[in-house]
Amino acid sequence: MRADRVEISWDEEKSNWLIRIEAGEEVVRRHCDLPRSADEAALRSVAQKTIRDEGYDLPASSVILRM
């Protein structure tokens, strides 16, 4: 399956990164424990792994980062 949109943003409430995967009307939210100071490469890498783990496909370059 192909994800339409993937976004990573800092979740202030939970104090960790939120990966939001959209595929049609379905939205999957997963948190990761990288530190807030994580660099872009680390965030894209964990997002790509999460995307694959959830059964979706999307190039890492298409991931939107909200830092």
N, CA, C and O atoms as a Tripos MOL2 file, in Angstrom:
@<TRIPOS>MOLECULE
protein
  268   267    67     0     0
PROTEIN
NO_CHARGES

@<TRIPOS>ATOM
      1 N           0.8330   -1.1740    0.0000 N.3       1 MET1
      2 CA          0.0000    0.0000    0.0000 C.3       1 MET1
      3 C           0.8830    1.2440    0.0000 C.2       1 MET1
      4 O           1.9910    1.2460    0.5370 O.2       1 MET1
      5 N           0.3800    2.2610   -0.5940 N.am      2 ARG2
      6 CA          1.1360    3.5010   -0.6650 C.3       2 ARG2
      7 C           0.4950    4.5510    0.2450 C.2       2 ARG2
      8 O          -0.7120    4.7840    0.1850 O.2       2 ARG2
      9 N           1.3000    5.1660    1.0690 N.am      3 ALA3
     10 CA          0.8300    6.2490    1.9340 C.3       3 ALA3
     11 C           0.7080    7.5190    1.0880 C.2       3 ALA3
     12 O           1.5400    7.7810    0.2200 O.2       3 ALA3
     13 N          -0.3280    8.2910    1.3510 N.am      4 ASP4
     14 CA         -0.5170    9.5490    0.6440 C.3       4 ASP4
     15 C           0.3400   10.6550    1.2400 C.2       4 ASP4
     16 O           0.8360   11.5250    0.5230 O.2       4 ASP4
     17 N           0.5080   10.6150    2.5550 N.am      5 ARG5
     18 CA          1.2410   11.6820    3.2340 C.3       5 ARG5
     19 C           1.7720   11.1470    4.5640 C.2       5 ARG5
     20 O           1.0910   10.3960    5.2620 O.2       5 ARG5
     21 N           2.9830   11.5430    4.8950 N.am      6 VAL6
     22 CA          3.5650   11.1930    6.1920 C.3       6 VAL6
     23 C           4.1760   12.4600    6.7750 C.2       6 VAL6
     24 O           4.9090   13.1860    6.1040 O.2       6 VAL6
     25 N           3.8600   12.7020    8.0210 N.am      7 GLU7
     26 CA          4.3380   13.9090    8.6840 C.3       7 GLU7
     27 C           4.9020   13.5410   10.0490 C.2       7 GLU7
     28 O           4.3330   12.7190   10.7680 O.2       7 GLU7
     29 N           6.0190   14.1550   10.3940 N.am      8 ILE8
     30 CA          6.6200   13.9670   11.7160 C.3       8 ILE8
     31 C           6.5930   15.3150   12.4220 C.2       8 ILE8
     32 O           7.0080   16.3290   11.8610 O.2       8 ILE8
     33 N           6.1020   15.3180   13.6550 N.am      9 SER9
     34 CA          6.0720   16.5590   14.4270 C.3       9 SER9
     35 C           6.3010   16.2340   15.9060 C.2       9 SER9
     36 O           6.0920   15.1040   16.3490 O.2       9 SER9
     37 N           6.7310   17.2380   16.6480 N.am     10 TRP10
     38 CA          6.9600   17.0660   18.0740 C.3      10 TRP10
     39 C           5.6190   17.1780   18.7940 C.2      10 TRP10
     40 O           4.8870   18.1510   18.6080 O.2      10 TRP10
     41 N           5.3040   16.1900   19.6070 N.am     11 ASP11
     42 CA          4.0680   16.1820   20.3870 C.3      11 ASP11
     43 C           4.3980   16.7340   21.7770 C.2      11 ASP11
     44 O           4.9900   16.0420   22.6040 O.2      11 ASP11
     45 N           4.0100   17.9800   22.0190 N.am     12 GLU12
     46 CA          4.3070   18.6370   23.2960 C.3      12 GLU12
     47 C           3.6750   17.8970   24.4700 C.2      12 GLU12
     48 O           4.2820   17.7850   25.5360 O.2      12 GLU12
     49 N           2.4730   17.3970   24.2800 N.am     13 GLU13
     50 CA          1.7410   16.7340   25.3480 C.3      13 GLU13
     51 C           2.4370   15.4560   25.8240 C.2      13 GLU13
     52 O           2.5040   15.1920   27.0240 O.2      13 GLU13
     53 N           2.9520   14.6700   24.8830 N.am     14 LYS14
     54 CA          3.5920   13.3950   25.2220 C.3      14 LYS14
     55 C           5.1150   13.4970   25.2680 C.2      14 LYS14
     56 O           5.7870   12.5430   25.6590 O.2      14 LYS14
     57 N           5.6590   14.6380   24.8770 N.am     15 SER15
     58 CA          7.1050   14.8830   24.8650 C.3      15 SER15
     59 C           7.8650   13.8450   24.0550 C.2      15 SER15
     60 O           8.8940   13.3300   24.4910 O.2      15 SER15
     61 N           7.3440   13.5430   22.8650 N.am     16 ASN16
     62 CA          8.0690   12.6950   21.9200 C.3      16 ASN16
     63 C           7.5840   12.9860   20.5060 C.2      16 ASN16
     64 O           6.6480   13.7600   20.3060 O.2      16 ASN16
     65 N           8.2260   12.3620   19.5370 N.am     17 TRP17
     66 CA          7.9040   12.6060   18.1400 C.3      17 TRP17
     67 C           6.6800   11.7940   17.7290 C.2      17 TRP17
     68 O           6.5330   10.6340   18.1120 O.2      17 TRP17
     69 N           5.8090   12.4150   16.9490 N.am     18 LEU18
     70 CA          4.6120   11.7720   16.4270 C.3      18 LEU18
     71 C           4.7680   11.5890   14.9230 C.2      18 LEU18
     72 O           5.0390   12.5450   14.1960 O.2      18 LEU18
     73 N           4.5960   10.3590   14.4660 N.am     19 ILE19
     74 CA          4.6170   10.0520   13.0390 C.3      19 ILE19
     75 C           3.1740    9.8070   12.6270 C.2      19 ILE19
     76 O           2.5120    8.9090   13.1480 O.2      19 ILE19
     77 N           2.6950   10.6110   11.6920 N.am     20 ARG20
     78 CA          1.2990   10.5360   11.2410 C.3      20 ARG20
     79 C           1.2950   10.0750    9.7890 C.2      20 ARG20
     80 O           1.8210   10.7580    8.9110 O.2      20 ARG20
     81 N           0.6980    8.9090    9.5450 N.am     21 ILE21
     82 CA          0.6560    8.3140    8.2030 C.3      21 ILE21
     83 C          -0.7820    8.4000    7.6930 C.2      21 ILE21
     84 O          -1.7050    7.8950    8.3320 O.2      21 ILE21
     85 N          -0.9660    9.0400    6.5390 N.am     22 GLU22
     86 CA         -2.2880    9.1370    5.9180 C.3      22 GLU22
     87 C          -2.3030    8.2920    4.6530 C.2      22 GLU22
     88 O          -1.4070    8.3850    3.8130 O.2      22 GLU22
     89 N          -3.3390    7.4650    4.5330 N.am     23 ALA23
     90 CA         -3.5610    6.6550    3.3310 C.3      23 ALA23
     91 C          -5.0610    6.6700    3.0720 C.2      23 ALA23
     92 O          -5.8200    5.9490    3.7200 O.2      23 ALA23
     93 N          -5.4750    7.4850    2.1300 N.am     24 GLY24
     94 CA         -6.9030    7.6580    1.9090 C.3      24 GLY24
     95 C          -7.5170    8.2780    3.1500 C.2      24 GLY24
     96 O          -7.0310    9.2960    3.6450 O.2      24 GLY24
     97 N          -8.5820    7.6730    3.6540 N.am     25 GLU25
     98 CA         -9.2300    8.1860    4.8620 C.3      25 GLU25
     99 C          -8.6260    7.6190    6.1420 C.2      25 GLU25
    100 O          -8.9610    8.0660    7.2390 O.2      25 GLU25
    101 N          -7.7490    6.6520    6.0080 N.am     26 GLU26
    102 CA         -7.1160    6.0340    7.1690 C.3      26 GLU26
    103 C          -5.9490    6.8860    7.6560 C.2      26 GLU26
    104 O          -5.1350    7.3520    6.8590 O.2      26 GLU26
    105 N          -5.8750    7.0860    8.9630 N.am     27 VAL27
    106 CA         -4.7690    7.8210    9.5760 C.3      27 VAL27
    107 C          -4.1990    6.9600   10.6900 C.2      27 VAL27
    108 O          -4.9210    6.5250   11.5880 O.2      27 VAL27
    109 N          -2.8850    6.7180   10.6210 N.am     28 VAL28
    110 CA         -2.1870    5.9330   11.6330 C.3      28 VAL28
    111 C          -1.2290    6.8760   12.3570 C.2      28 VAL28
    112 O          -0.4680    7.6060   11.7220 O.2      28 VAL28
    113 N          -1.2710    6.8550   13.6820 N.am     29 ARG29
    114 CA         -0.3820    7.6870   14.4900 C.3      29 ARG29
    115 C           0.5170    6.7830   15.3260 C.2      29 ARG29
    116 O           0.0430    5.8780   16.0130 O.2      29 ARG29
    117 N           1.8090    7.0390   15.2570 N.am     30 ARG30
    118 CA          2.7780    6.2840   16.0530 C.3      30 ARG30
    119 C           3.7590    7.2650   16.6840 C.2      30 ARG30
    120 O           4.1550    8.2470   16.0560 O.2      30 ARG30
    121 N           4.1420    7.0000   17.9030 N.am     31 HIS31
    122 CA          5.1320    7.8310   18.5970 C.3      31 HIS31
    123 C           6.4830    7.1320   18.5710 C.2      31 HIS31
    124 O           6.5600    5.9050   18.5290 O.2      31 HIS31
    125 N           7.5360    7.9220   18.5950 N.am     32 CYS32
    126 CA          8.8840    7.3550   18.7100 C.3      32 CYS32
    127 C           9.6350    8.1160   19.7930 C.2      32 CYS32
    128 O           9.3170    9.2640   20.1010 O.2      32 CYS32
    129 N          10.6250    7.4640   20.3580 N.am     33 ASP33
    130 CA         11.3240    7.9900   21.5280 C.3      33 ASP33
    131 C          12.6290    8.7140   21.2250 C.2      33 ASP33
    132 O          13.4720    8.8590   22.1100 O.2      33 ASP33
    133 N          12.8070    9.1670   19.9970 N.am     34 LEU34
    134 CA         14.0160    9.9400   19.7040 C.3      34 LEU34
    135 C          13.9770   11.2450   20.5040 C.2      34 LEU34
    136 O          12.8990   11.7830   20.7580 O.2      34 LEU34
    137 N          15.1370   11.7500   20.8980 N.am     35 PRO35
    138 CA         15.1470   13.0120   21.6430 C.3      35 PRO35
    139 C          14.6980   14.1750   20.7580 C.2      35 PRO35
    140 O          14.7860   14.0990   19.5330 O.2      35 PRO35
    141 N          14.2260   15.2260   21.3720 N.am     36 ARG36
    142 CA         13.7590   16.3970   20.6130 C.3      36 ARG36
    143 C          14.8770   16.9620   19.7420 C.2      36 ARG36
    144 O          14.6060   17.5580   18.7000 O.2      36 ARG36
    145 N          16.1020   16.7840   20.1510 N.am     37 SER37
    146 CA         17.2510   17.3110   19.4080 C.3      37 SER37
    147 C          17.6680   16.4250   18.2360 C.2      37 SER37
    148 O          18.6850   16.6960   17.5980 O.2      37 SER37
    149 N          16.9080   15.3790   17.9440 N.am     38 ALA38
    150 CA         17.2650   14.4600   16.8500 C.3      38 ALA38
    151 C          17.3860   15.2220   15.5370 C.2      38 ALA38
    152 O          16.6400   16.1660   15.2770 O.2      38 ALA38
    153 N          18.3430   14.7920   14.7150 N.am     39 ASP39
    154 CA         18.5360   15.4760   13.4320 C.3      39 ASP39
    155 C          17.5700   14.9310   12.3770 C.2      39 ASP39
    156 O          16.8920   13.9250   12.5850 O.2      39 ASP39
    157 N          17.5320   15.6170   11.2560 N.am     40 GLU40
    158 CA         16.6030   15.2800   10.1750 C.3      40 GLU40
    159 C          16.8080   13.8650    9.6500 C.2      40 GLU40
    160 O          15.8380   13.1610    9.3710 O.2      40 GLU40
    161 N          18.0580   13.4440    9.5140 N.am     41 ALA41
    162 CA         18.3450   12.1080    8.9920 C.3      41 ALA41
    163 C          17.7880   11.0240    9.9220 C.2      41 ALA41
    164 O          17.2080   10.0440    9.4550 O.2      41 ALA41
    165 N          17.9630   11.2000   11.2250 N.am     42 ALA42
    166 CA         17.4530   10.2160   12.1870 C.3      42 ALA42
    167 C          15.9320   10.1620   12.1540 C.2      42 ALA42
    168 O          15.3460    9.0820   12.2240 O.2      42 ALA42
    169 N          15.2900   11.3190   12.0470 N.am     43 LEU43
    170 CA         13.8260   11.3630   12.0010 C.3      43 LEU43
    171 C          13.2920   10.7010   10.7330 C.2      43 LEU43
    172 O          12.3190    9.9490   10.7830 O.2      43 LEU43
    173 N          13.9290   10.9810    9.6060 N.am     44 ARG44
    174 CA         13.4940   10.3640    8.3430 C.3      44 ARG44
    175 C          13.6960    8.8420    8.3860 C.2      44 ARG44
    176 O          12.8750    8.0850    7.8690 O.2      44 ARG44
    177 N          14.7770    8.4160    8.9970 N.am     45 SER45
    178 CA         15.0600    6.9870    9.1000 C.3      45 SER45
    179 C          14.0110    6.2660    9.9470 C.2      45 SER45
    180 O          13.5020    5.2220    9.5400 O.2      45 SER45
    181 N          13.6860    6.8090   11.1130 N.am     46 VAL46
    182 CA         12.6930    6.1720   11.9740 C.3      46 VAL46
    183 C          11.3110    6.2400   11.3250 C.2      46 VAL46
    184 O          10.5110    5.3170   11.4830 O.2      46 VAL46
    185 N          11.0240    7.3130   10.6020 N.am     47 ALA47
    186 CA          9.7420    7.4090    9.8970 C.3      47 ALA47
    187 C           9.6530    6.3420    8.8180 C.2      47 ALA47
    188 O           8.6140    5.6990    8.6670 O.2      47 ALA47
    189 N          10.7270    6.1490    8.0700 N.am     48 GLN48
    190 CA         10.7260    5.1470    7.0010 C.3      48 GLN48
    191 C          10.5320    3.7440    7.5770 C.2      48 GLN48
    192 O           9.8050    2.9350    7.0000 O.2      48 GLN48
    193 N          11.1700    3.4520    8.7020 N.am     49 LYS49
    194 CA         11.0040    2.1420    9.3410 C.3      49 LYS49
    195 C           9.5580    1.9650    9.8100 C.2      49 LYS49
    196 O           8.9740    0.8970    9.6320 O.2      49 LYS49
    197 N           8.9920    2.9930   10.3970 N.am     50 THR50
    198 CA          7.6020    2.9330   10.8710 C.3      50 THR50
    199 C           6.6450    2.7400    9.7080 C.2      50 THR50
    200 O           5.6960    1.9630    9.8080 O.2      50 THR50
    201 N           6.8820    3.4350    8.6110 N.am     51 ILE51
    202 CA          6.0450    3.3070    7.4140 C.3      51 ILE51
    203 C           6.0620    1.8590    6.9300 C.2      51 ILE51
    204 O           5.0110    1.2800    6.6550 O.2      51 ILE51
    205 N           7.2550    1.2770    6.8250 N.am     52 ARG52
    206 CA          7.3800   -0.1220    6.3860 C.3      52 ARG52
    207 C           6.7180   -1.0760    7.3770 C.2      52 ARG52
    208 O           6.0240   -2.0070    6.9690 O.2      52 ARG52
    209 N           6.9270   -0.8510    8.6800 N.am     53 ASP53
    210 CA          6.3400   -1.7100    9.7100 C.3      53 ASP53
    211 C           4.8130   -1.7120    9.6410 C.2      53 ASP53
    212 O           4.1760   -2.7160    9.9580 O.2      53 ASP53
    213 N           4.2340   -0.6010    9.2310 N.am     54 GLU54
    214 CA          2.7810   -0.4890    9.1300 C.3      54 GLU54
    215 C           2.2530   -1.0080    7.7840 C.2      54 GLU54
    216 O           1.0430   -1.0250    7.5550 O.2      54 GLU54
    217 N           3.1650   -1.4300    6.8970 N.am     55 GLY55
    218 CA          2.7580   -2.0130    5.6230 C.3      55 GLY55
    219 C           2.5780   -1.0180    4.4940 C.2      55 GLY55
    220 O           1.9440   -1.3280    3.4850 O.2      55 GLY55
    221 N           3.1310    0.1760    4.6540 N.am     56 TYR56
    222 CA          3.0070    1.2090    3.6310 C.3      56 TYR56
    223 C           4.3430    1.4310    2.9310 C.2      56 TYR56
    224 O           5.3830    0.9220    3.3490 O.2      56 TYR56
    225 N           4.2810    2.2010    1.8620 N.am     57 ASP57
    226 CA          5.4670    2.5430    1.0950 C.3      57 ASP57
    227 C           5.4260    4.0370    0.7950 C.2      57 ASP57
    228 O           4.3920    4.5590    0.3800 O.2      57 ASP57
    229 N           6.5290    4.7140    1.0010 N.am     58 LEU58
    230 CA          6.6680    6.1290    0.6670 C.3      58 LEU58
    231 C           8.1500    6.4730    0.7630 C.2      58 LEU58
    232 O           8.7980    6.1180    1.7470 O.2      58 LEU58
    233 N           8.6960    7.1560   -0.2340 N.am     59 PRO59
    234 CA         10.1120    7.5300   -0.1620 C.3      59 PRO59
    235 C          10.3860    8.4500    1.0280 C.2      59 PRO59
    236 O           9.5610    9.2990    1.3670 O.2      59 PRO59
    237 N          11.5300    8.2810    1.6490 N.am     60 ALA60
    238 CA         11.9040    9.0970    2.8030 C.3      60 ALA60
    239 C          11.9200   10.5840    2.4540 C.2      60 ALA60
    240 O          11.6410   11.4220    3.3120 O.2      60 ALA60
    241 N          12.2380   10.9140    1.2220 N.am     61 SER61
    242 CA         12.2790   12.3090    0.8100 C.3      61 SER61
    243 C          10.8910   12.9530    0.7960 C.2      61 SER61
    244 O          10.7810   14.1790    0.7770 O.2      61 SER61
    245 N           9.8400   12.1460    0.8040 N.am     62 SER62
    246 CA          8.4690   12.6730    0.7870 C.3      62 SER62
    247 C           7.9110   12.9140    2.1890 C.2      62 SER62
    248 O           6.8010   13.4300    2.3270 O.2      62 SER62
    249 N           8.6440   12.5570    3.2090 N.am     63 VAL63
    250 CA          8.2060   12.7440    4.5870 C.3      63 VAL63
    251 C           8.3120   14.2200    4.9450 C.2      63 VAL63
    252 O           9.3370   14.8550    4.6980 O.2      63 VAL63
    253 N           7.2400   14.7660    5.5300 N.am     64 ILE64
    254 CA          7.2120   16.1680    5.9220 C.3      64 ILE64
    255 C           7.6480   16.2730    7.3760 C.2      64 ILE64
    256 O           7.0900   15.6070    8.2470 O.2      64 ILE64
    257 N           8.6510   17.1140    7.6370 N.am     65 LEU65
    258 CA          9.1460   17.3210    9.0010 C.3      65 LEU65
    259 C           8.6420   18.6540    9.5270 C.2      65 LEU65
    260 O           8.7970   19.6860    8.8740 O.2      65 LEU65
    261 N           8.0450   18.6300   10.6940 N.am     66 ARG66
    262 CA          7.6110   19.8520   11.3880 C.3      66 ARG66
    263 C           8.4580   19.9490   12.6490 C.2      66 ARG66
    264 O           8.1020   19.3950   13.6900 O.2      66 ARG66
    265 N           9.5570   20.6390   12.5550 N.am     67 MET67
    266 CA         10.4900   20.7210   13.6760 C.3      67 MET67
    267 C          10.2140   22.0050   14.3760 C.2      67 MET67
    268 O          10.8710   22.3210   15.3680 O.2      67 MET67
@<TRIPOS>BOND
     1     1     2 1
     2     2     3 1
     3     3     4 2
     4     3     5 am
     5     5     6 1
     6     6     7 1
     7     7     8 2
     8     7     9 am
     9     9    10 1
    10    10    11 1
    11    11    12 2
    12    11    13 am
    13    13    14 1
    14    14    15 1
    15    15    16 2
    16    15    17 am
    17    17    18 1
    18    18    19 1
    19    19    20 2
    20    19    21 am
    21    21    22 1
    22    22    23 1
    23    23    24 2
    24    23    25 am
    25    25    26 1
    26    26    27 1
    27    27    28 2
    28    27    29 am
    29    29    30 1
    30    30    31 1
    31    31    32 2
    32    31    33 am
    33    33    34 1
    34    34    35 1
    35    35    36 2
    36    35    37 am
    37    37    38 1
    38    38    39 1
    39    39    40 2
    40    39    41 am
    41    41    42 1
    42    42    43 1
    43    43    44 2
    44    43    45 am
    45    45    46 1
    46    46    47 1
    47    47    48 2
    48    47    49 am
    49    49    50 1
    50    50    51 1
    51    51    52 2
    52    51    53 am
    53    53    54 1
    54    54    55 1
    55    55    56 2
    56    55    57 am
    57    57    58 1
    58    58    59 1
    59    59    60 2
    60    59    61 am
    61    61    62 1
    62    62    63 1
    63    63    64 2
    64    63    65 am
    65    65    66 1
    66    66    67 1
    67    67    68 2
    68    67    69 am
    69    69    70 1
    70    70    71 1
    71    71    72 2
    72    71    73 am
    73    73    74 1
    74    74    75 1
    75    75    76 2
    76    75    77 am
    77    77    78 1
    78    78    79 1
    79    79    80 2
    80    79    81 am
    81    81    82 1
    82    82    83 1
    83    83    84 2
    84    83    85 am
    85    85    86 1
    86    86    87 1
    87    87    88 2
    88    87    89 am
    89    89    90 1
    90    90    91 1
    91    91    92 2
    92    91    93 am
    93    93    94 1
    94    94    95 1
    95    95    96 2
    96    95    97 am
    97    97    98 1
    98    98    99 1
    99    99   100 2
   100    99   101 am
   101   101   102 1
   102   102   103 1
   103   103   104 2
   104   103   105 am
   105   105   106 1
   106   106   107 1
   107   107   108 2
   108   107   109 am
   109   109   110 1
   110   110   111 1
   111   111   112 2
   112   111   113 am
   113   113   114 1
   114   114   115 1
   115   115   116 2
   116   115   117 am
   117   117   118 1
   118   118   119 1
   119   119   120 2
   120   119   121 am
   121   121   122 1
   122   122   123 1
   123   123   124 2
   124   123   125 am
   125   125   126 1
   126   126   127 1
   127   127   128 2
   128   127   129 am
   129   129   130 1
   130   130   131 1
   131   131   132 2
   132   131   133 am
   133   133   134 1
   134   134   135 1
   135   135   136 2
   136   135   137 am
   137   137   138 1
   138   138   139 1
   139   139   140 2
   140   139   141 am
   141   141   142 1
   142   142   143 1
   143   143   144 2
   144   143   145 am
   145   145   146 1
   146   146   147 1
   147   147   148 2
   148   147   149 am
   149   149   150 1
   150   150   151 1
   151   151   152 2
   152   151   153 am
   153   153   154 1
   154   154   155 1
   155   155   156 2
   156   155   157 am
   157   157   158 1
   158   158   159 1
   159   159   160 2
   160   159   161 am
   161   161   162 1
   162   162   163 1
   163   163   164 2
   164   163   165 am
   165   165   166 1
   166   166   167 1
   167   167   168 2
   168   167   169 am
   169   169   170 1
   170   170   171 1
   171   171   172 2
   172   171   173 am
   173   173   174 1
   174   174   175 1
   175   175   176 2
   176   175   177 am
   177   177   178 1
   178   178   179 1
   179   179   180 2
   180   179   181 am
   181   181   182 1
   182   182   183 1
   183   183   184 2
   184   183   185 am
   185   185   186 1
   186   186   187 1
   187   187   188 2
   188   187   189 am
   189   189   190 1
   190   190   191 1
   191   191   192 2
   192   191   193 am
   193   193   194 1
   194   194   195 1
   195   195   196 2
   196   195   197 am
   197   197   198 1
   198   198   199 1
   199   199   200 2
   200   199   201 am
   201   201   202 1
   202   202   203 1
   203   203   204 2
   204   203   205 am
   205   205   206 1
   206   206   207 1
   207   207   208 2
   208   207   209 am
   209   209   210 1
   210   210   211 1
   211   211   212 2
   212   211   213 am
   213   213   214 1
   214   214   215 1
   215   215   216 2
   216   215   217 am
   217   217   218 1
   218   218   219 1
   219   219   220 2
   220   219   221 am
   221   221   222 1
   222   222   223 1
   223   223   224 2
   224   223   225 am
   225   225   226 1
   226   226   227 1
   227   227   228 2
   228   227   229 am
   229   229   230 1
   230   230   231 1
   231   231   232 2
   232   231   233 am
   233   233   234 1
   234   234   235 1
   235   235   236 2
   236   235   237 am
   237   237   238 1
   238   238   239 1
   239   239   240 2
   240   239   241 am
   241   241   242 1
   242   242   243 1
   243   243   244 2
   244   243   245 am
   245   245   246 1
   246   246   247 1
   247   247   248 2
   248   247   249 am
   249   249   250 1
   250   250   251 1
   251   251   252 2
   252   251   253 am
   253   253   254 1
   254   254   255 1
   255   255   256 2
   256   255   257 am
   257   257   258 1
   258   258   259 1
   259   259   260 2
   260   259   261 am
   261   261   262 1
   262   262   263 1
   263   263   264 2
   264   263   265 am
   265   265   266 1
   266   266   267 1
   267   267   268 2
@<TRIPOS>SUBSTRUCTURE
     1 MET1         2 RESIDUE 1 A MET
     2 ARG2         6 RESIDUE 1 A ARG
     3 ALA3        10 RESIDUE 1 A ALA
     4 ASP4        14 RESIDUE 1 A ASP
     5 ARG5        18 RESIDUE 1 A ARG
     6 VAL6        22 RESIDUE 1 A VAL
     7 GLU7        26 RESIDUE 1 A GLU
     8 ILE8        30 RESIDUE 1 A ILE
     9 SER9        34 RESIDUE 1 A SER
    10 TRP10       38 RESIDUE 1 A TRP
    11 ASP11       42 RESIDUE 1 A ASP
    12 GLU12       46 RESIDUE 1 A GLU
    13 GLU13       50 RESIDUE 1 A GLU
    14 LYS14       54 RESIDUE 1 A LYS
    15 SER15       58 RESIDUE 1 A SER
    16 ASN16       62 RESIDUE 1 A ASN
    17 TRP17       66 RESIDUE 1 A TRP
    18 LEU18       70 RESIDUE 1 A LEU
    19 ILE19       74 RESIDUE 1 A ILE
    20 ARG20       78 RESIDUE 1 A ARG
    21 ILE21       82 RESIDUE 1 A ILE
    22 GLU22       86 RESIDUE 1 A GLU
    23 ALA23       90 RESIDUE 1 A ALA
    24 GLY24       94 RESIDUE 1 A GLY
    25 GLU25       98 RESIDUE 1 A GLU
    26 GLU26      102 RESIDUE 1 A GLU
    27 VAL27      106 RESIDUE 1 A VAL
    28 VAL28      110 RESIDUE 1 A VAL
    29 ARG29      114 RESIDUE 1 A ARG
    30 ARG30      118 RESIDUE 1 A ARG
    31 HIS31      122 RESIDUE 1 A HIS
    32 CYS32      126 RESIDUE 1 A CYS
    33 ASP33      130 RESIDUE 1 A ASP
    34 LEU34      134 RESIDUE 1 A LEU
    35 PRO35      138 RESIDUE 1 A PRO
    36 ARG36      142 RESIDUE 1 A ARG
    37 SER37      146 RESIDUE 1 A SER
    38 ALA38      150 RESIDUE 1 A ALA
    39 ASP39      154 RESIDUE 1 A ASP
    40 GLU40      158 RESIDUE 1 A GLU
    41 ALA41      162 RESIDUE 1 A ALA
    42 ALA42      166 RESIDUE 1 A ALA
    43 LEU43      170 RESIDUE 1 A LEU
    44 ARG44      174 RESIDUE 1 A ARG
    45 SER45      178 RESIDUE 1 A SER
    46 VAL46      182 RESIDUE 1 A VAL
    47 ALA47      186 RESIDUE 1 A ALA
    48 GLN48      190 RESIDUE 1 A GLN
    49 LYS49      194 RESIDUE 1 A LYS
    50 THR50      198 RESIDUE 1 A THR
    51 ILE51      202 RESIDUE 1 A ILE
    52 ARG52      206 RESIDUE 1 A ARG
    53 ASP53      210 RESIDUE 1 A ASP
    54 GLU54      214 RESIDUE 1 A GLU
    55 GLY55      218 RESIDUE 1 A GLY
    56 TYR56      222 RESIDUE 1 A TYR
    57 ASP57      226 RESIDUE 1 A ASP
    58 LEU58      230 RESIDUE 1 A LEU
    59 PRO59      234 RESIDUE 1 A PRO
    60 ALA60      238 RESIDUE 1 A ALA
    61 SER61      242 RESIDUE 1 A SER
    62 SER62      246 RESIDUE 1 A SER
    63 VAL63      250 RESIDUE 1 A VAL
    64 ILE64      254 RESIDUE 1 A ILE
    65 LEU65      258 RESIDUE 1 A LEU
    66 ARG66      262 RESIDUE 1 A ARG
    67 MET67      266 RESIDUE 1 A MET
